[in-house]
Every structure is written in C-alpha cells, then in structure tokens.
Amino acid sequence: MNPADPPTLPFLPFALPEIGEDDIAEVVDTLRSGWITTGPKAKRFEADFKAWLGDEGDNTDGLHCVAVNSATAGLHLALEALGIGPGDEVITTTHTFTATAEVVRYLGADVRLVDIDPATLNIDPGAIEAAITPRTKAIMPVHYAGLAADMPAILAIAQRHGLKVVEDAAHALPTTSAGRRVGTLDSAATVFSFYANKTITTGEGGMLVTRDAALAKRAQVMRLHGMSRDAFDRFTATVPSWYYEIVAPGFKYNLTDIAAALGIHQLKRLSAFQVRREQIAQAYNEAFADLPLILPPQAAPGDKHAWHLYVLRLGAGLAMSRDAFIERMYAAGIGCSVHYIPLHLHPYWRERYHLAAEQFPHSQQAYERMVSIPLYTAMTDADVQRVIRTVREITRA
C-alpha cells in the first residue's frame, strides 16, 4: 500500500446484534444454575413479555405468552391449534420469507399468495378479500420491515368472512397499529421473532401471543412433544411427579433458559433499541431525500415503526440495476441484503401453485429495485455516515 493511501475501512456487515454485559451475566447465571433447558428463565421471559406489552396501557387481560425456539415454530403452533389442516387455505403475502407460508404446508393445508400494496409493501387488504374461497380458514398478514399492515381493514375482512387472523410479527417489535401495540390486537394469535438480526434477540427464538386460552394451552402442550406436563414442572415438584401423558404427536419447539436469559435483558432495552433504530432511519431519510430513490414508507401519525429493515428502492431515474448497486456497496465494504425474493419466484411455490410474476406486479416490481442497507443499534454514528456517504456516491456517480 502507498503510505499516502487512506487506510482500508473494516467491512461493515448488514446486521449485528447488540449484546451487553447484563445479557452475558444472565446467561452465565443460567449456566451456573444447572437449569439450561426450558425452566425458570423461560417462564420469567414470558411473564416479562406480557408485562411489556401492557406497559403503555394496552389491554393485556387474558393475554398468554408462549416462548418458542423460533417464530416459525410459533406460527406453526398457532395454525395447528386453530385446527388448520388438509383441505383448508390460508391467505398470506408473496412478499415474505418462506417460513410464513411453509408452516401452512406442514399442516397439509394450502397457501393462497396475494400481492402487496405498492406504497407500504405490506399485504393488500383488497387482494386478501378477492382471494377468499370457501376453503379459506385464516389470514396471515406480515408486518413488513417493522411497519404495521392495515390491521383494521384486515380484521374487518376476517370478521365479515368468519376467518382467523395470525399475525407474522417477526419484524414488528415494538410496532403499533392504530395506537395499539402489535401483540394486543384482536387477532387469534401474534408471533414475534428473536432471531439474531431482530430488534431484540435470543439467538434463535420467538413468542406466540394470544388471548385464546385454549389456543395457548394447545401450543404449550404441542411445543414439547405433546406432553401433558413440561419438564420444568415435573422435575421441580416437591412430590414424586415423574408421570406424564402424551396427548398428541407434538413438536420440539421449546425455548431454552440459555436463550431466554438473553431475552430478559434485551427486552429491558427494547425501547432504547427502537429509538436508536429510528434515529438511524431518520438520518437516512434526510440524507437520501434528494436522490433518485424511493424511501421506506413511514408509520401513520401516532404510530410506531420498529425499523427492523431500511429498504430502499432504486428510482426510475437511476440508470443502475439493483444488483449493480449491491456490488458497488460491497466493493466499498458495506453489506446489504434483499427482503425478499418473493415466494412466487421460488421453484417450490411457483411450481406447486402455477405462479407467475404477472400475478404479483407490485411485489415483482419492488423486488427488482429494492435493497436493504445496514440498520442496527450497534452501528456508530461514523458507520451511519459511511453508509450515507457511500449511497450518495453510488447514486450520484
């Protein structure tokens, strides 16, 4: 290297979790306790999550929180508890990760994929209503990138047609809809994700939230092999309690105490995490306002965007492909991603349901021009400015 050359900056990844000393101490405490699978920390995390849902006055009466090892598991458990099975249909968006749809297939039911609203990138309520058939049993909206789907419209459609709503809220912590926190709405169930790149993380993990006591009980039983009593209850009782019964062929979906230990302290910092994410998003908004880009939609006045993702769309005036944009970002040492390759483009979904891009024009058009740039709380102000500087250089070249 020529001594006059500027130093090479380290690669800036697309996402990184923010793990604090309290998180580490709680995990160490769990390891030392001798109880590392589902136990007291998982129960505490469930209780803390319910308390958090109500700490701004949202109604949590009768609310049940069931900790699971992934949001995928939570969605599967919710649909299974609702009795979804062969012959049934569930409507969801093509513009999502495959987990949203694959859980329907786990149960032998079919998926009806519909297009998105081109402004919000969330599922289009009008497309939902047009897709309803006599076989439809449920609707699964996805709160894309942390912006709430149009839940008042979706819940009204569900009520008119006698359908259940299961919210895929993997991106939606701590999103609000019409002034209420996602997780406290009038859906049958809501499922959050605590994957490594989410607003809070347990490494892998999720939370199923419902006011339906029967659904919650079924999910609790089915998350651990269909056992009538979980291991924590059996192994900590003061009287012999080895006996259990298998009441259904369940799954292995329980959240470990090691993972829950992370979640306990991550949850305490959720509000601060969201504030920092919003600060970064607003810095991007201001910096990119004059560029040939379509910026992400904002939350409605009075509502909160989780800012799980910051998704740019290249404008028509930019003579550059999305892939070229990403290549240039990577060449500058900045990681990017694309959310998502729509389901109608994947071989399994395309071939099973005979799908074509023309059926989903808004999702297809968005996909071809979209790119997610780094947005996470571990970013420094210098990191943010580096992303801004690079995007501006690329789009104005």
C-alpha positions as CSV (number, residue, x, y, z in Angstrom):
1,M,0.0,0.0,0.0
2,N,1.2,3.5,-0.8
3,P,1.7,5.4,2.5
4,A,-0.4,8.2,1.1
5,D,-3.4,5.9,0.5
6,P,-6.2,6.2,3.1
7,P,-6.5,3.2,5.5
8,T,-8.9,0.5,4.4
9,L,-12.0,0.5,6.5
10,P,-13.2,-2.7,8.0
11,F,-16.2,-4.4,6.4
12,L,-19.5,-3.1,7.8
13,P,-21.9,-6.1,8.0
14,F,-25.6,-5.8,7.1
15,A,-26.6,-6.7,10.7
16,L,-25.1,-7.3,14.1
17,P,-26.8,-8.0,17.5
18,E,-26.0,-5.7,20.4
19,I,-25.1,-7.9,23.4
20,G,-24.5,-6.2,26.7
21,E,-22.8,-7.2,30.0
22,D,-26.2,-7.8,31.6
23,D,-27.1,-10.2,28.8
24,I,-23.8,-12.1,29.3
25,A,-24.2,-12.1,33.1
26,E,-27.7,-13.6,32.9
27,V,-26.5,-16.3,30.5
28,V,-23.6,-17.1,32.9
29,D,-26.0,-17.3,35.8
30,T,-28.2,-19.7,33.8
31,L,-25.2,-21.9,33.0
32,R,-24.2,-22.0,36.7
33,S,-27.7,-22.7,37.9
34,G,-27.8,-26.1,36.3
35,W,-31.1,-25.5,34.6
36,I,-30.2,-24.7,31.0
37,T,-33.2,-26.0,29.0
38,T,-36.8,-24.7,29.4
39,G,-37.2,-23.7,33.0
40,P,-37.5,-20.6,35.3
41,K,-35.8,-18.2,32.9
42,A,-38.2,-19.1,30.1
43,K,-41.2,-18.6,32.4
44,R,-39.8,-15.2,33.6
45,F,-39.3,-14.1,30.0
46,E,-42.9,-15.0,29.1
47,A,-44.1,-13.0,32.2
48,D,-41.8,-10.1,31.4
49,F,-43.0,-10.0,27.7
50,K,-46.6,-9.9,28.8
51,A,-45.9,-7.1,31.2
52,W,-44.0,-5.2,28.5
53,L,-47.0,-5.5,26.1
54,G,-49.1,-3.7,28.7
55,D,-46.7,-1.1,29.9
56,E,-48.1,1.7,27.7
57,G,-51.7,1.0,28.7
58,D,-52.5,-1.6,26.1
59,N,-55.0,-4.2,27.4
60,T,-53.3,-7.5,28.3
61,D,-56.3,-9.0,30.2
62,G,-56.3,-12.7,29.5
63,L,-53.2,-12.5,27.3
64,H,-51.0,-15.6,27.2
65,C,-47.3,-15.6,26.0
66,V,-45.8,-18.9,24.9
67,A,-42.0,-18.9,24.4
68,V,-40.8,-21.0,21.5
69,N,-37.5,-21.6,19.7
70,S,-38.4,-19.7,16.6
71,A,-41.1,-17.5,15.1
72,T,-41.6,-20.3,12.5
73,A,-42.4,-22.7,15.4
74,G,-44.8,-20.1,16.8
75,L,-46.7,-19.7,13.5
76,H,-46.9,-23.5,13.1
77,L,-48.2,-23.9,16.6
78,A,-50.8,-21.2,16.2
79,L,-52.2,-22.7,13.0
80,E,-52.2,-26.2,14.4
81,A,-54.1,-25.0,17.5
82,L,-56.7,-23.4,15.2
83,G,-57.3,-26.7,13.5
84,I,-55.8,-25.8,10.1
85,G,-55.4,-28.9,8.1
86,P,-55.8,-30.7,4.7
87,G,-58.4,-29.0,2.5
88,D,-58.0,-25.6,4.2
89,E,-56.5,-22.5,2.7
90,V,-54.5,-19.7,4.4
91,I,-54.0,-16.4,2.7
92,T,-50.7,-14.6,3.0
93,T,-48.4,-12.3,1.0
94,T,-46.0,-13.4,-1.6
95,H,-43.6,-10.8,-0.3
96,T,-42.2,-12.6,2.7
97,F,-39.7,-15.2,3.8
98,T,-40.7,-18.8,3.1
99,A,-41.4,-19.5,6.8
100,T,-44.7,-17.6,6.7
101,A,-46.0,-20.0,4.1
102,E,-44.2,-23.2,4.8
103,V,-45.9,-23.7,8.1
104,V,-49.2,-23.9,6.3
105,R,-47.8,-26.8,4.2
106,Y,-46.6,-28.5,7.4
107,L,-50.2,-29.0,8.2
108,G,-51.2,-30.2,4.8
109,A,-53.2,-27.1,4.0
110,D,-52.7,-24.8,1.0
111,V,-51.4,-21.3,0.7
112,R,-53.1,-18.5,-1.3
113,L,-50.5,-15.9,-2.1
114,V,-51.5,-12.3,-2.8
115,D,-49.8,-9.1,-3.8
116,I,-48.7,-6.2,-1.7
117,D,-49.7,-2.5,-1.5
118,P,-47.0,-0.8,-3.6
119,A,-46.8,2.1,-1.2
120,T,-46.4,0.2,2.1
121,L,-45.1,-3.1,0.8
122,N,-47.5,-4.8,3.2
123,I,-50.2,-7.3,2.2
124,D,-53.0,-5.6,0.2
125,P,-56.4,-6.0,2.1
126,G,-58.2,-5.7,-1.2
127,A,-56.2,-8.7,-2.6
128,I,-57.0,-10.6,0.5
129,E,-60.7,-10.2,0.1
130,A,-60.5,-11.1,-3.6
131,A,-58.7,-14.4,-2.7
132,I,-61.2,-15.7,-0.2
133,T,-62.8,-19.0,-1.2
134,P,-65.0,-21.5,0.7
135,R,-61.8,-23.3,1.8
136,T,-60.2,-20.2,3.4
137,K,-59.8,-20.5,7.1
138,A,-57.2,-17.9,8.1
139,I,-55.3,-14.8,7.1
140,M,-51.6,-14.3,7.9
141,P,-50.5,-10.7,7.4
142,V,-46.8,-9.9,7.7
143,H,-45.8,-6.5,9.2
144,Y,-43.1,-5.9,6.6
145,A,-39.8,-4.2,7.7
146,G,-41.4,-3.1,11.0
147,L,-44.4,-1.2,9.6
148,A,-47.8,-2.5,10.6
149,A,-50.0,-3.9,7.9
150,D,-53.5,-2.4,7.7
151,M,-54.8,-4.3,10.6
152,P,-58.2,-2.5,11.0
153,A,-59.0,-3.4,7.4
154,I,-57.7,-7.0,7.7
155,L,-59.5,-7.7,11.0
156,A,-62.7,-6.3,9.5
157,I,-62.4,-8.6,6.5
158,A,-61.8,-11.6,8.8
159,Q,-64.8,-10.8,10.9
160,R,-67.1,-10.5,7.8
161,H,-66.0,-13.8,6.5
162,G,-65.6,-15.7,9.8
163,L,-61.8,-16.2,9.4
164,K,-59.0,-16.3,11.9
165,V,-56.0,-13.9,11.8
166,V,-52.5,-15.0,12.8
167,E,-50.0,-12.1,12.6
168,D,-46.5,-12.7,11.4
169,A,-44.9,-10.1,13.6
170,A,-41.3,-11.2,13.1
171,H,-40.4,-7.6,12.1
172,A,-42.9,-5.9,14.4
173,L,-41.3,-5.3,17.8
174,P,-42.3,-2.7,19.0
175,T,-44.7,-1.7,16.2
176,T,-48.1,-0.1,16.8
177,S,-51.2,-0.2,14.7
178,A,-54.0,2.4,15.2
179,G,-52.4,3.3,18.5
180,R,-52.2,-0.2,19.9
181,R,-49.1,-2.4,20.2
182,V,-48.9,-5.3,17.8
183,G,-49.5,-8.3,20.1
184,T,-52.5,-6.7,21.8
185,L,-54.8,-6.5,18.7
186,D,-57.9,-8.6,18.1
187,S,-56.1,-11.4,16.2
188,A,-56.3,-15.1,17.1
189,A,-52.5,-15.0,17.6
190,T,-49.4,-12.9,17.0
191,V,-45.9,-14.3,16.7
192,F,-42.7,-12.4,17.2
193,S,-39.1,-13.4,16.3
194,F,-36.0,-13.0,18.4
195,Y,-33.6,-14.1,15.6
196,A,-30.1,-12.6,15.7
197,N,-30.9,-9.6,13.5
198,K,-34.2,-8.7,15.1
199,T,-34.9,-5.7,17.4
200,I,-34.1,-7.9,20.4
201,T,-32.5,-11.3,20.2
202,T,-32.3,-14.6,22.0
203,G,-30.1,-16.0,19.2
204,E,-32.9,-18.2,18.0
205,G,-36.4,-17.8,19.5
206,G,-39.9,-16.5,19.3
207,M,-43.0,-15.7,21.2
208,L,-46.6,-16.7,20.5
209,V,-49.1,-14.3,22.0
210,T,-52.8,-14.9,22.2
211,R,-55.9,-14.2,24.3
212,D,-57.4,-17.6,23.4
213,A,-56.7,-19.7,26.5
214,A,-57.4,-23.0,24.6
215,L,-55.0,-22.0,21.8
216,A,-52.3,-21.1,24.4
217,K,-52.8,-24.4,26.2
218,R,-52.6,-26.4,23.0
219,A,-49.4,-24.5,22.0
220,Q,-47.8,-25.1,25.4
221,V,-48.5,-28.9,25.1
222,M,-47.5,-29.2,21.4
223,R,-44.3,-27.2,21.8
224,L,-42.8,-30.1,23.8
225,H,-43.8,-33.4,22.2
226,G,-47.5,-33.2,23.1
227,M,-46.6,-33.9,26.8
228,S,-49.3,-33.2,29.4
229,R,-46.6,-31.7,31.7
230,D,-43.4,-29.9,30.7
231,A,-40.1,-31.0,32.1
232,F,-39.7,-28.0,34.4
233,D,-43.0,-28.8,36.2
234,R,-42.1,-32.5,36.5
235,F,-38.5,-32.1,37.7
236,T,-39.0,-29.3,40.2
237,A,-42.1,-30.7,42.0
238,T,-41.7,-31.4,45.8
239,V,-43.5,-34.7,45.5
240,P,-42.8,-37.5,43.0
241,S,-44.1,-36.3,39.7
242,W,-42.5,-38.4,37.0
243,Y,-45.7,-39.3,35.4
244,Y,-46.8,-37.6,32.2
245,E,-49.1,-38.4,29.2
246,I,-48.6,-37.8,25.5
247,V,-51.9,-36.3,24.4
248,A,-50.9,-35.6,20.8
249,P,-47.9,-36.0,18.4
250,G,-46.2,-32.8,19.3
251,F,-43.0,-31.0,18.3
252,K,-39.7,-29.9,19.8
253,Y,-40.3,-26.1,19.9
254,N,-39.4,-25.1,23.4
255,L,-37.2,-22.1,24.2
256,T,-34.2,-22.9,26.4
257,D,-33.3,-21.0,29.5
258,I,-30.0,-20.0,28.0
259,A,-31.8,-18.2,25.1
260,A,-34.5,-16.8,27.5
261,A,-31.7,-15.3,29.7
262,L,-30.6,-13.2,26.7
263,G,-34.2,-12.1,26.1
264,I,-34.8,-11.0,29.7
265,H,-32.3,-8.2,29.4
266,Q,-32.7,-7.5,25.7
267,L,-36.4,-6.8,26.5
268,K,-35.4,-4.2,29.1
269,R,-33.5,-2.2,26.4
270,L,-36.2,-2.6,23.7
271,S,-37.4,1.0,23.9
272,A,-33.9,2.3,23.6
273,F,-33.1,0.0,20.7
274,Q,-36.2,1.2,18.8
275,V,-35.2,4.9,19.5
276,R,-31.8,4.3,18.1
277,R,-33.1,2.4,15.0
278,E,-35.5,5.3,14.4
279,Q,-32.6,7.8,14.7
280,I,-30.7,5.9,12.1
281,A,-33.7,5.6,9.8
282,Q,-34.4,9.4,10.0
283,A,-30.7,10.2,9.3
284,Y,-31.0,8.1,6.2
285,N,-34.3,9.7,5.2
286,E,-32.8,13.2,5.4
287,A,-29.6,12.2,3.6
288,F,-31.3,10.4,0.7
289,A,-34.3,12.8,0.2
290,D,-32.7,14.4,-2.9
291,L,-31.6,11.2,-4.5
292,P,-33.4,9.1,-7.2
293,L,-34.5,6.6,-4.6
294,I,-37.9,5.6,-3.2
295,L,-37.5,5.8,0.6
296,P,-39.3,3.5,3.0
297,P,-42.9,4.3,4.0
298,Q,-43.4,5.9,7.4
299,A,-45.8,4.9,10.1
300,A,-49.1,6.7,10.4
301,P,-49.1,9.7,12.7
302,G,-49.2,8.5,16.3
303,D,-48.0,5.0,15.4
304,K,-44.6,3.4,15.8
305,H,-42.4,1.8,13.2
306,A,-40.0,-0.9,14.5
307,W,-37.5,-0.1,11.8
308,H,-36.3,-3.7,11.6
309,L,-35.3,-3.0,8.0
310,Y,-34.5,0.1,6.0
311,V,-35.5,-0.8,2.4
312,L,-34.5,1.5,-0.4
313,R,-36.0,1.1,-3.9
314,L,-34.0,2.4,-6.8
315,G,-36.0,5.1,-8.7
316,A,-36.7,5.1,-12.4
317,G,-34.3,7.9,-12.9
318,L,-31.3,5.8,-11.7
319,A,-29.6,4.1,-14.6
320,M,-28.3,1.2,-12.5
321,S,-29.6,-2.2,-11.6
322,R,-30.3,-3.3,-8.1
323,D,-27.6,-6.0,-8.4
324,A,-25.0,-3.4,-9.6
325,F,-25.9,-1.2,-6.6
326,I,-25.3,-4.0,-4.2
327,E,-22.0,-4.9,-5.9
328,R,-20.8,-1.4,-5.5
329,M,-21.8,-1.3,-1.9
330,Y,-19.9,-4.5,-1.2
331,A,-16.9,-3.1,-3.1
332,A,-17.0,-0.2,-0.6
333,G,-17.1,-2.7,2.3
334,I,-20.7,-2.4,3.2
335,G,-23.1,-5.4,3.5
336,C,-26.6,-5.3,2.0
337,S,-29.4,-7.7,1.6
338,V,-32.7,-8.0,-0.3
339,H,-36.0,-8.6,1.5
340,Y,-37.4,-10.6,-0.1
341,I,-37.1,-12.8,-3.1
342,P,-40.9,-13.1,-3.4
343,L,-42.3,-16.6,-2.9
344,H,-43.8,-16.7,-6.4
345,L,-40.2,-16.8,-7.8
346,H,-39.0,-19.8,-5.8
347,P,-39.3,-23.2,-7.5
348,Y,-41.4,-24.9,-4.9
349,W,-44.1,-22.3,-4.6
350,R,-44.0,-21.4,-8.3
351,E,-44.5,-25.0,-9.4
352,R,-46.9,-26.1,-6.8
353,Y,-49.3,-23.3,-7.4
354,H,-48.5,-22.5,-11.0
355,L,-47.5,-18.9,-10.2
356,A,-46.1,-16.2,-12.5
357,A,-44.6,-12.8,-11.8
358,E,-47.5,-11.2,-13.7
359,Q,-49.9,-12.3,-10.9
360,F,-48.0,-10.1,-8.4
361,P,-46.9,-7.0,-10.2
362,H,-46.3,-4.8,-7.2
363,S,-44.2,-7.4,-5.3
364,Q,-42.3,-8.2,-8.5
365,Q,-41.5,-4.5,-9.3
366,A,-40.5,-3.8,-5.7
367,Y,-38.2,-6.8,-5.6
368,E,-36.4,-5.9,-8.8
369,R,-35.4,-2.5,-7.4
370,M,-35.1,-3.0,-3.7
371,V,-32.1,-3.3,-1.4
372,S,-31.9,-3.3,2.4
373,I,-29.0,-1.3,3.8
374,P,-27.5,-1.7,7.3
375,L,-29.6,-0.5,10.2
376,Y,-28.8,-1.9,13.7
377,T,-28.2,-0.4,17.1
378,A,-24.5,-1.5,17.3
379,M,-23.8,0.9,14.4
380,T,-21.8,4.0,15.4
381,D,-22.6,7.5,14.1
382,A,-19.5,7.1,11.9
383,D,-20.9,3.8,10.5
384,V,-24.1,5.6,9.6
385,Q,-22.3,8.4,7.9
386,R,-20.2,5.9,6.0
387,V,-23.3,4.3,4.6
388,I,-24.8,7.6,3.8
389,R,-21.7,8.8,2.0
390,T,-21.4,5.6,0.0
391,V,-25.0,5.5,-1.1
392,R,-24.8,9.1,-2.2
393,E,-21.6,8.5,-4.1
394,I,-23.0,5.5,-5.9
395,T,-26.3,7.1,-6.8
396,R,-24.8,10.3,-8.0
397,A,-21.9,8.8,-10.0
